[in-house]
Amino acid sequence: MNTKQEQWMDDIMGSLQQMQKAPGNPYLHTRVMAKIRQPFLRQPLQLKWVFAFSAVFVCMFLLNLLSWNGTTDTYNSAAGQPVDIEMVINEYELNNQYTSLP
């Protein structure tokens, strides 16, 4: 470093020695201790959040129930009979290629 930069840094650091401490609040400690000792008061749940959560829960439950019932439809709507593996084999003519049936 050159001497101008060092002298500038020394001037800045020296100017901090002339500063005075900021006056503190003499009652800060007592206020903090009073807040710590004060019992924690639990605030009740707002009724609008209870209703909102209940509505969301019911909607999600109904959507899951409807999608579950929609995917487990094992009946052929045209013939009114259950769809099973033998019907699929016969429809796609896989009799000679499918060997895992007993």
Sequence and secondary structure as in RCSB ss.txt:
>XXXX:A:sequence
MNTKQEQWMDDIMGSLQQMQKAPGNPYLHTRVMAKIRQPFLRQPLQLKWVFAFSAVFVCMFLLNLLSWNGTTDTY
NSAAGQPVDIEMVINEYELNNQYTSLP
>XXXX:A:secstr
  HHHHHHHHHHHHHGGG       TTHHHHHHHHHHS        HHHHHHHHHHHHHHHHHHHHHHHHHT  B
 TTT SB  HHHHHHHTT TTT     
